[in-house]
């Protein structure tokens, strides 16, 4: 496709959002775009200088241009949503490049600002709106093992899991903690969780090993990682005939930290809508 490489993700992103009803959680939408485009794990694993996945970063860039073109709504953090215009607009290869040029032309250069970096180079950087996520993951990856377990305990407590306890240590057989999910005041079921401060991906055997440890000890298992799960690991987590395991990767971690405002403070950003003022000329 003509233009920077991230434009290849614009049409698939719109198609995925249309297929799932118009909106979805950030990590889920990105995963579905990768699945929709049949991008192999080896390509998803390629990173940019910050350590972020190049593919995921470029999907973020595609989303940013769709927001600037009023085809996606950015009003709700952690949720990607099509606007009414996004639903109705036909997206072709030609219109994608036209969208790109229009958005590029809308950027107003600030006074005394140095010449902007060409977008072909800029796409290798983290999108500004998502930079806090990379900073958060960097902090989490550099915590001590005990510190990461403690912050996972805090997160699971915020989510609504009761009696969360850290049990990790020598002989823990991959179990870092336990908790209880209350169905009502009488009924509940036990969960166990595992915390992985990974920079790389969690693969299927990690999921299988954890499931083996879980059997006879809990009704539900959760694996939390600062990294990613390969597509095969995700399939293993929900394989028929075995207890399912909940997977929380780095992107989902960021979404949860945003939702419960753990170590993050929200801020409001306004975009000017010039068309509004046309009615008053």
KEDREN-985410 format. One record per residue (C-alpha): residue number from 1; residue in one letter; z, x, y. Coordinates in nm, 4 decimals. Layout:
BEGIN
[NUM,"a",[Z,X,Y]]
...
% end
This chain:
BEGIN
[1,"x",[0.0000,0.0000,0.0000]]
[2,"x",[-0.0783,0.1168,0.3525]]
[3,"x",[0.2263,0.2406,0.5426]]
[4,"x",[0.5616,0.3841,0.4249]]
[5,"x",[0.6537,0.3428,0.0601]]
[6,"x",[0.9357,0.0934,0.1159]]
[7,"x",[0.6772,-0.1704,0.2100]]
[8,"x",[0.5993,-0.1991,-0.1631]]
[9,"x",[0.9342,-0.3745,-0.2051]]
[10,"x",[0.8824,-0.6413,0.0625]]
[11,"x",[0.6839,-0.8913,-0.1448]]
[12,"x",[0.8945,-0.8528,-0.4624]]
[13,"x",[1.2122,-0.8998,-0.2573]]
[14,"x",[1.0836,-1.2240,-0.1080]]
[15,"x",[0.9610,-1.3452,-0.4485]]
[16,"x",[1.2967,-1.2715,-0.6132]]
[17,"x",[1.4858,-1.4594,-0.3425]]
[18,"x",[1.2529,-1.7574,-0.3757]]
[19,"x",[1.2987,-1.7556,-0.7535]]
[20,"x",[1.6801,-1.7604,-0.7336]]
[21,"x",[1.7023,-2.0354,-0.4739]]
[22,"x",[1.6860,-1.8387,-0.1507]]
[23,"x",[2.0019,-1.6284,-0.1522]]
[24,"x",[2.2168,-1.4001,-0.3625]]
[25,"x",[2.4756,-1.1236,-0.3556]]
[26,"x",[2.3358,-0.7895,-0.2366]]
[27,"x",[2.3808,-0.5973,-0.5628]]
[28,"x",[2.2485,-0.8843,-0.7750]]
[29,"x",[1.9355,-0.9256,-0.5628]]
[30,"x",[1.8599,-0.5521,-0.5689]]
[31,"x",[1.9066,-0.5458,-0.9480]]
[32,"x",[1.6687,-0.8400,-0.9852]]
[33,"x",[1.4045,-0.6724,-0.7666]]
[34,"x",[1.4263,-0.3631,-0.9882]]
[35,"x",[1.3950,-0.5818,-1.2982]]
[36,"x",[1.1110,-0.7866,-1.1451]]
[37,"x",[0.9152,-0.4689,-1.0710]]
[38,"x",[1.0026,-0.3197,-1.4126]]
[39,"x",[1.1217,0.0055,-1.2544]]
[40,"x",[1.2554,0.2382,-1.5283]]
[41,"x",[1.6107,0.3742,-1.5136]]
[42,"x",[1.4789,0.7283,-1.4734]]
[43,"x",[1.3163,0.6292,-1.1415]]
[44,"x",[1.6188,0.4283,-1.0224]]
[45,"x",[1.8331,0.7365,-1.0902]]
[46,"x",[1.6384,0.9490,-0.8402]]
[47,"x",[1.8512,1.0054,-0.5305]]
[48,"x",[1.8117,1.0957,-0.1656]]
[49,"x",[2.0181,1.3596,0.0150]]
[50,"x",[2.3175,1.1257,0.0544]]
[51,"x",[2.3339,1.0705,-0.3215]]
[52,"x",[2.2149,0.7092,-0.2988]]
[53,"x",[1.9408,0.5783,-0.5258]]
[54,"x",[1.6046,0.6208,-0.3523]]
[55,"x",[1.4748,0.2912,-0.4945]]
[56,"x",[1.7816,0.0948,-0.3843]]
[57,"x",[1.7706,0.2570,-0.0421]]
[58,"x",[1.4055,0.1591,0.0024]]
[59,"x",[1.4820,-0.1996,-0.0986]]
[60,"x",[1.7449,-0.1938,0.1767]]
[61,"x",[1.4754,-0.0826,0.4198]]
[62,"x",[1.2484,-0.3654,0.3059]]
[63,"x",[1.5312,-0.6090,0.3686]]
[64,"x",[1.5942,-0.4679,0.7175]]
[65,"x",[1.2303,-0.5205,0.8207]]
[66,"x",[1.2358,-0.8748,0.6801]]
[67,"x",[1.5483,-0.9450,0.8862]]
[68,"x",[1.3820,-0.8078,1.2006]]
[69,"x",[1.0792,-1.0298,1.1283]]
[70,"x",[1.3093,-1.3346,1.0977]]
[71,"x",[1.2175,-1.3835,0.7331]]
[72,"x",[1.5704,-1.3031,0.6132]]
[73,"x",[1.9108,-1.3970,0.7536]]
[74,"x",[2.1705,-1.1217,0.8042]]
[75,"x",[2.4530,-1.3426,0.9331]]
[76,"x",[2.6635,-1.3207,0.6167]]
[77,"x",[2.7742,-0.9800,0.4918]]
[78,"x",[2.7147,-0.9122,0.1257]]
[79,"x",[2.4636,-1.1963,0.0956]]
[80,"x",[2.0848,-1.1662,0.1224]]
[81,"x",[1.9220,-1.4917,0.2263]]
[82,"x",[1.5753,-1.6116,0.3176]]
[83,"x",[1.5295,-1.8025,0.6405]]
[84,"x",[1.3208,-2.1208,0.6498]]
[85,"x",[1.0404,-1.9084,0.7889]]
[86,"x",[1.0837,-1.6700,0.4960]]
[87,"x",[1.0396,-1.9566,0.2524]]
[88,"x",[0.7248,-2.0826,0.4205]]
[89,"x",[0.5446,-1.7600,0.5132]]
[90,"x",[0.2783,-1.6371,0.2741]]
[91,"x",[0.3317,-1.2690,0.1999]]
[92,"x",[0.0172,-1.0666,0.1298]]
[93,"x",[-0.0478,-0.6933,0.1289]]
[94,"x",[-0.2186,-0.7250,0.4666]]
[95,"x",[0.0599,-0.9346,0.6174]]
[96,"x",[0.3236,-0.6863,0.4973]]
[97,"x",[0.1622,-0.4050,0.6948]]
[98,"x",[0.1150,-0.6357,0.9953]]
[99,"x",[0.4865,-0.7237,0.9711]]
[100,"x",[0.5713,-0.3541,0.9628]]
[101,"x",[0.3656,-0.2786,1.2754]]
[102,"x",[0.5096,-0.5776,1.4612]]
[103,"x",[0.8678,-0.4805,1.3850]]
[104,"x",[0.7974,-0.1178,1.4751]]
[105,"x",[0.6595,-0.2346,1.8096]]
[106,"x",[0.9688,-0.4444,1.8792]]
[107,"x",[1.2041,-0.1487,1.8769]]
[108,"x",[1.2957,-0.0758,2.2386]]
[109,"x",[1.3542,0.2894,2.3176]]
[110,"x",[1.6868,0.3467,2.4901]]
[111,"x",[1.6915,0.5446,2.8195]]
[112,"x",[1.7013,0.9197,2.7735]]
[113,"x",[1.6869,0.8758,2.3974]]
[114,"x",[1.5058,1.1463,2.2075]]
[115,"x",[1.1802,1.0580,2.0410]]
[116,"x",[1.2470,0.8479,1.7317]]
[117,"x",[1.1962,0.9901,1.3831]]
[118,"x",[0.8755,0.8710,1.2110]]
[119,"x",[0.9596,0.5966,0.9637]]
[120,"x",[0.8073,0.7941,0.6757]]
[121,"x",[1.0947,1.0383,0.7243]]
[122,"x",[1.3504,0.7817,0.8352]]
[123,"x",[1.3284,0.5921,0.5077]]
[124,"x",[1.5061,0.8857,0.3457]]
[125,"x",[1.8175,0.8074,0.5465]]
[126,"x",[2.0729,0.5355,0.4860]]
[127,"x",[2.0031,0.2093,0.6661]]
[128,"x",[2.2547,0.1893,0.9518]]
[129,"x",[2.3857,-0.1538,0.8505]]
[130,"x",[2.4696,-0.0216,0.5038]]
[131,"x",[2.6037,0.3234,0.5998]]
[132,"x",[2.9652,0.2122,0.5641]]
[133,"x",[2.8988,0.1400,0.1958]]
[134,"x",[2.7892,0.4960,0.1251]]
[135,"x",[3.0891,0.6286,0.3203]]
[136,"x",[3.3222,0.4030,0.1205]]
[137,"x",[3.1777,0.5135,-0.2130]]
[138,"x",[3.2058,0.8778,-0.1076]]
[139,"x",[3.5759,0.8279,-0.0364]]
[140,"x",[3.6318,0.6484,-0.3682]]
[141,"x",[3.4488,0.9195,-0.5641]]
[142,"x",[3.6745,1.1843,-0.4101]]
[143,"x",[4.0031,1.0101,-0.4883]]
[144,"x",[4.2180,1.1525,-0.7641]]
[145,"x",[4.1918,0.9728,-1.1006]]
[146,"x",[4.5345,0.8178,-1.0415]]
[147,"x",[4.4392,0.7206,-0.6864]]
[148,"x",[4.1214,0.5477,-0.8008]]
[149,"x",[4.3144,0.3560,-1.0665]]
[150,"x",[4.5655,0.2426,-0.8025]]
[151,"x",[4.2974,0.1199,-0.5635]]
[152,"x",[4.1248,-0.0642,-0.8503]]
[153,"x",[4.4606,-0.2283,-0.9261]]
[154,"x",[4.4825,-0.3381,-0.5620]]
[155,"x",[4.1286,-0.4778,-0.5729]]
[156,"x",[4.1838,-0.6729,-0.8950]]
[157,"x",[4.5043,-0.8170,-0.7514]]
[158,"x",[4.3147,-0.9287,-0.4400]]
[159,"x",[4.0491,-1.0923,-0.6594]]
[160,"x",[4.3209,-1.3062,-0.8187]]
[161,"x",[4.4117,-1.1281,-1.1420]]
[162,"x",[4.7862,-1.1457,-1.2087]]
[163,"x",[5.0328,-0.8879,-1.3390]]
[164,"x",[4.7912,-0.5971,-1.2979]]
[165,"x",[4.9419,-0.2832,-1.4504]]
[166,"x",[4.8130,0.0744,-1.4738]]
[167,"x",[4.8460,0.2067,-1.8274]]
[168,"x",[4.6155,0.5094,-1.8169]]
[169,"x",[4.7273,0.8427,-1.9530]]
[170,"x",[4.6955,1.0572,-2.2624]]
[171,"x",[4.6226,0.8410,-2.5636]]
[172,"x",[4.5104,0.5451,-2.3541]]
[173,"x",[4.1869,0.5200,-2.5604]]
[174,"x",[3.9835,0.4381,-2.2503]]
[175,"x",[4.2149,0.1660,-2.1201]]
[176,"x",[4.3273,0.2282,-1.7637]]
[177,"x",[4.5044,-0.1005,-1.6994]]
[178,"x",[4.5778,-0.4577,-1.7984]]
[179,"x",[4.6107,-0.7918,-1.6238]]
[180,"x",[4.6209,-1.1661,-1.6769]]
[181,"x",[4.3740,-1.4270,-1.5600]]
[182,"x",[4.5522,-1.7600,-1.5085]]
[183,"x",[4.3482,-2.0630,-1.6073]]
[184,"x",[4.6326,-2.2908,-1.4939]]
[185,"x",[5.0114,-2.2812,-1.4784]]
[186,"x",[5.0379,-2.2754,-1.8579]]
[187,"x",[4.7239,-2.1082,-1.9938]]
[188,"x",[4.6071,-1.7552,-1.9262]]
[189,"x",[4.4278,-1.4716,-2.1027]]
[190,"x",[4.4673,-1.0962,-2.1060]]
[191,"x",[4.2150,-0.8546,-1.9595]]
[192,"x",[4.1897,-0.4774,-1.9835]]
[193,"x",[3.9959,-0.2572,-1.7448]]
[194,"x",[3.8533,0.0914,-1.7272]]
[195,"x",[3.7939,0.2911,-1.4063]]
[196,"x",[3.5116,0.5471,-1.3875]]
[197,"x",[3.4639,0.7650,-1.0784]]
[198,"x",[3.1033,0.8378,-1.1703]]
[199,"x",[2.8241,0.9751,-0.9574]]
[200,"x",[2.5788,0.9111,-1.2387]]
[201,"x",[2.5139,0.6065,-1.4537]]
[202,"x",[2.7259,0.4431,-1.7210]]
[203,"x",[2.5183,0.4205,-2.0412]]
[204,"x",[2.5370,0.1825,-2.3407]]
[205,"x",[2.7697,0.3915,-2.5573]]
[206,"x",[3.0358,0.3774,-2.2830]]
[207,"x",[3.0240,-0.0017,-2.3007]]
[208,"x",[3.0305,-0.0041,-2.6830]]
[209,"x",[3.3215,0.2395,-2.6957]]
[210,"x",[3.5199,0.0319,-2.4477]]
[211,"x",[3.4492,-0.2877,-2.6428]]
[212,"x",[3.5793,-0.1198,-2.9568]]
[213,"x",[3.8985,-0.0308,-2.7739]]
[214,"x",[3.9277,-0.3857,-2.6383]]
[215,"x",[3.9131,-0.5639,-2.9744]]
[216,"x",[4.2484,-0.7063,-3.0795]]
[217,"x",[4.4056,-0.6146,-2.7438]]
[218,"x",[4.2488,-0.8437,-2.4851]]
[219,"x",[4.0236,-1.1457,-2.4343]]
[220,"x",[3.8138,-0.9881,-2.1595]]
[221,"x",[3.7148,-0.6380,-2.0492]]
[222,"x",[3.6104,-0.4995,-1.7099]]
[223,"x",[3.4485,-0.1634,-1.6392]]
[224,"x",[3.4633,-0.0487,-1.2761]]
[225,"x",[3.2506,0.2450,-1.1620]]
[226,"x",[3.1505,0.4069,-0.8345]]
[227,"x",[2.8160,0.4830,-0.9996]]
[228,"x",[2.5611,0.2549,-1.1645]]
[229,"x",[2.4982,0.0921,-1.5007]]
[230,"x",[2.1683,0.1513,-1.6731]]
[231,"x",[1.9663,-0.1570,-1.7652]]
[232,"x",[2.0477,-0.0923,-2.1325]]
[233,"x",[2.4201,-0.0748,-2.0524]]
[234,"x",[2.3943,-0.4125,-1.8784]]
[235,"x",[2.2221,-0.5608,-2.1834]]
[236,"x",[2.4916,-0.4154,-2.4081]]
[237,"x",[2.7623,-0.5756,-2.1934]]
[238,"x",[2.6281,-0.9270,-2.2643]]
[239,"x",[2.4855,-0.8720,-2.6134]]
[240,"x",[2.4988,-1.1785,-2.8392]]
[241,"x",[2.7687,-1.1913,-3.1026]]
[242,"x",[3.0215,-0.9632,-2.9285]]
[243,"x",[3.2776,-1.0195,-2.6507]]
[244,"x",[3.1078,-0.9862,-2.3082]]
[245,"x",[3.2276,-0.7192,-2.0678]]
[246,"x",[3.2245,-0.7581,-1.6902]]
[247,"x",[3.0553,-0.4709,-1.5071]]
[248,"x",[3.1395,-0.3726,-1.1483]]
[249,"x",[2.9147,-0.0962,-1.0129]]
[250,"x",[2.9237,0.0885,-0.6817]]
[251,"x",[2.7265,-0.1736,-0.4893]]
[252,"x",[2.9397,-0.4564,-0.6218]]
[253,"x",[3.2501,-0.2540,-0.5369]]
[254,"x",[3.1319,-0.2298,-0.1768]]
[255,"x",[3.0686,-0.6055,-0.1659]]
[256,"x",[3.4193,-0.6758,-0.2964]]
[257,"x",[3.5803,-0.4326,-0.0510]]
[258,"x",[3.3864,-0.6096,0.2264]]
[259,"x",[3.4869,-0.9573,0.1098]]
[260,"x",[3.8561,-0.8730,0.0894]]
[261,"x",[3.8422,-0.6298,0.3843]]
[262,"x",[4.0063,-0.3449,0.1945]]
[263,"x",[3.9807,-0.0380,0.4148]]
[264,"x",[3.6984,-0.2023,0.6085]]
[265,"x",[3.7076,-0.3811,0.9427]]
[266,"x",[3.4241,-0.6259,1.0193]]
[267,"x",[3.2351,-0.6143,1.3467]]
[268,"x",[2.9945,-0.8556,1.5130]]
[269,"x",[2.6441,-0.7401,1.6083]]
[270,"x",[2.4064,-0.9530,1.8148]]
[271,"x",[2.0268,-0.9368,1.8166]]
[272,"x",[1.8391,-1.0567,2.1214]]
[273,"x",[1.6031,-1.3527,2.0630]]
[274,"x",[1.3431,-1.3274,2.3448]]
[275,"x",[1.1703,-1.6538,2.2437]]
[276,"x",[1.4821,-1.8464,2.3431]]
[277,"x",[1.4328,-1.7557,2.7089]]
[278,"x",[1.0707,-1.8682,2.7148]]
[279,"x",[1.1899,-2.2247,2.7678]]
[280,"x",[1.3521,-2.1251,3.0972]]
[281,"x",[1.0707,-1.9348,3.2616]]
% end
